[in-house]
Amino acid sequence: MNQFLQTKKGEFQRAVEFFKKDINSLRTGRANTAILEGINIEAYGAKTPLVGLANIVVADARSLIVSPWDKNITKDVEKAIIEAGLGLGVVNEGDKIRLTIPAMTEENRKDLVKKLNEKTEQAKVSARQNREAIKNAIEKAEKDKAISEDDRFRFMEELEEEVKKINEELKGVRDKKEKEIMTI
């Protein structure tokens, strides 16, 4: 394996891992604490992630319970969840907040698949940017006579194979998530 690809291989994997984490926030009709990961609460004079201020539990297949450790910020937590626009039913029970996940309609599912496709494209763009950086490094090395023309062709071929593998992995993850979203 060529040294150019070796140095940037971790960036390809980071793009895939970020994509996997990013699509976890897409709801699938089942309760999942990951849908609340991107929510920040204005509390104590700073924006703090919800997971740092409350305990989040899956109560059943269609509901979550958010229990703030400090009961004084319950209203702030409720407000932030509503403003996040996740389409969840929010009920403040005083010391905790119950979130109900409504049954998904066909339209909701199609919208989520569109979001999934956008996130997939962002991950592919990241992979293409990595490929471009490696390609430029290989071409520069050939220009500087550090590698031969044959090496350049071989390195480019290995690079294209790696990008193809990454794109196939992204597609596999995307297809699995789409199946989850579309399953009733």
C-alpha positions as CSV (number, residue, x, y, z in Angstrom):
1,M,0.0,0.0,0.0
2,N,1.3,3.4,-0.9
3,Q,2.4,5.9,1.8
4,F,0.2,8.7,0.5
5,L,-3.0,6.6,1.0
6,Q,-1.6,5.2,4.3
7,T,-1.3,8.7,5.8
8,K,-4.9,9.7,4.9
9,K,-6.6,6.4,5.4
10,G,-7.8,7.4,8.9
11,E,-9.6,10.4,7.4
12,F,-11.7,8.1,5.2
13,Q,-12.6,6.1,8.2
14,R,-13.4,9.2,10.3
15,A,-15.8,10.3,7.5
16,V,-17.6,7.0,7.6
17,E,-17.8,7.0,11.4
18,F,-19.1,10.6,11.4
19,F,-21.7,9.6,8.8
20,K,-22.8,6.7,11.0
21,K,-23.1,8.9,14.0
22,D,-24.8,11.6,12.1
23,I,-27.6,9.4,10.7
24,N,-28.4,8.0,14.2
25,S,-30.2,11.2,14.9
26,L,-32.7,10.4,12.1
27,R,-35.7,8.9,13.9
28,T,-37.1,5.7,12.6
29,G,-40.4,5.6,14.5
30,R,-38.8,3.8,17.4
31,A,-37.6,5.6,20.6
32,N,-33.9,6.2,20.4
33,T,-31.9,8.5,22.7
34,A,-29.6,9.5,19.8
35,I,-32.3,11.7,18.4
36,L,-31.7,14.1,21.3
37,E,-27.9,14.3,20.9
38,G,-27.8,17.5,18.9
39,I,-29.9,19.5,21.4
40,N,-28.2,22.2,23.5
41,I,-29.8,23.8,26.5
42,E,-29.3,27.5,27.5
43,A,-28.6,26.9,31.2
44,Y,-26.3,28.4,33.8
45,G,-25.3,31.1,31.3
46,A,-23.9,28.7,28.7
47,K,-25.2,26.4,26.0
48,T,-24.8,22.8,27.3
49,P,-25.6,19.5,25.5
50,L,-28.8,17.9,26.9
51,V,-26.9,14.7,27.7
52,G,-24.8,16.7,30.1
53,L,-27.8,18.0,32.0
54,A,-30.3,15.2,32.2
55,N,-30.8,11.5,32.2
56,I,-32.5,10.2,29.0
57,V,-34.2,6.8,29.2
58,V,-36.2,4.9,26.6
59,A,-39.5,4.2,28.4
60,D,-41.0,2.1,25.6
61,A,-41.0,1.7,21.8
62,R,-42.6,5.1,21.3
63,S,-41.5,7.3,24.3
64,L,-38.5,8.7,26.0
65,I,-38.2,10.2,29.4
66,V,-35.8,13.1,30.1
67,S,-35.1,13.7,33.7
68,P,-33.0,16.9,34.3
69,W,-30.6,16.5,37.3
70,D,-31.5,20.1,38.3
71,K,-35.3,20.4,38.4
72,N,-35.0,24.2,38.0
73,I,-34.0,23.8,34.4
74,T,-36.9,21.6,33.4
75,K,-38.6,24.5,31.6
76,D,-35.4,25.3,29.7
77,V,-35.0,21.7,28.6
78,E,-38.6,21.5,27.5
79,K,-38.2,24.8,25.5
80,A,-35.0,23.5,23.8
81,I,-36.6,20.2,22.8
82,I,-39.6,22.0,21.3
83,E,-37.4,24.5,19.4
84,A,-35.3,21.6,18.0
85,G,-38.3,20.8,15.8
86,L,-38.0,17.0,16.0
87,G,-41.8,16.5,15.7
88,L,-42.0,14.9,19.1
89,G,-44.9,15.2,21.6
90,V,-43.5,17.0,24.6
91,V,-45.2,16.7,28.0
92,N,-43.7,18.4,31.1
93,E,-44.6,16.3,34.1
94,G,-42.9,18.7,36.6
95,D,-39.7,16.7,37.5
96,K,-39.3,15.0,34.1
97,I,-40.3,15.5,30.5
98,R,-42.0,12.7,28.6
99,L,-41.4,12.7,24.8
100,T,-43.8,10.7,22.6
101,I,-42.7,9.7,19.2
102,P,-45.6,9.9,16.8
103,A,-46.3,7.1,14.3
104,M,-44.5,8.0,11.1
105,T,-46.6,8.8,8.0
106,E,-45.4,7.9,4.5
107,E,-44.6,11.6,4.0
108,N,-42.4,11.7,7.1
109,R,-40.6,8.6,6.0
110,K,-39.9,10.1,2.5
111,D,-38.7,13.4,4.1
112,L,-36.3,11.4,6.3
113,V,-35.0,9.5,3.3
114,K,-34.3,12.8,1.6
115,K,-32.4,14.0,4.7
116,L,-30.5,10.7,4.7
117,N,-29.6,11.1,1.1
118,E,-28.3,14.6,1.8
119,K,-26.1,13.3,4.7
120,T,-24.9,10.5,2.4
121,E,-23.9,13.0,-0.2
122,Q,-22.0,15.1,2.4
123,A,-20.1,12.0,3.4
124,K,-19.2,11.3,-0.2
125,V,-18.0,14.8,-0.7
126,S,-15.7,14.4,2.3
127,A,-14.3,11.2,0.8
128,R,-13.8,13.0,-2.6
129,Q,-12.0,15.8,-0.8
130,N,-9.7,13.3,0.8
131,R,-9.1,11.6,-2.5
132,E,-8.3,14.9,-4.2
133,A,-5.7,15.8,-1.4
134,I,-4.0,12.4,-1.8
135,K,-4.1,12.7,-5.6
136,N,-2.4,16.1,-5.5
137,A,0.2,14.7,-3.1
138,I,1.0,11.8,-5.5
139,E,1.2,14.2,-8.5
140,K,3.5,16.5,-6.6
141,A,5.7,13.7,-5.6
142,E,6.0,12.6,-9.2
143,K,6.7,16.1,-10.3
144,D,9.4,16.4,-7.7
145,K,10.9,13.1,-9.0
146,A,10.3,11.4,-5.6
147,I,8.3,8.6,-7.3
148,S,8.3,7.2,-10.8
149,E,5.5,7.4,-13.4
150,D,4.7,3.7,-12.8
151,D,4.5,4.3,-9.1
152,R,2.1,7.2,-9.7
153,F,-0.2,5.0,-11.8
154,R,-0.1,2.2,-9.2
155,F,-0.8,4.6,-6.3
156,M,-3.7,6.3,-8.2
157,E,-5.2,2.8,-8.8
158,E,-4.9,1.9,-5.2
159,L,-6.5,5.3,-4.3
160,E,-9.4,4.7,-6.6
161,E,-10.0,1.2,-5.1
162,E,-10.0,2.6,-1.6
163,V,-12.5,5.4,-2.5
164,K,-14.7,2.8,-4.2
165,K,-14.6,0.7,-1.0
166,I,-15.5,3.7,1.1
167,N,-18.4,4.7,-1.2
168,E,-19.7,1.1,-1.1
169,E,-19.5,1.1,2.7
170,L,-21.4,4.4,2.8
171,K,-24.0,3.0,0.5
172,G,-24.4,-0.1,2.7
173,V,-24.9,2.0,5.8
174,R,-27.3,4.3,3.9
175,D,-29.4,1.4,2.6
176,K,-29.6,-0.2,6.0
177,K,-30.9,3.1,7.5
178,E,-33.3,3.6,4.7
179,K,-34.8,0.2,5.4
180,E,-35.1,1.1,9.1
181,I,-36.9,4.3,8.2
182,M,-39.3,2.8,5.7
183,T,-40.2,-0.3,7.8
184,I,-43.6,0.2,9.4
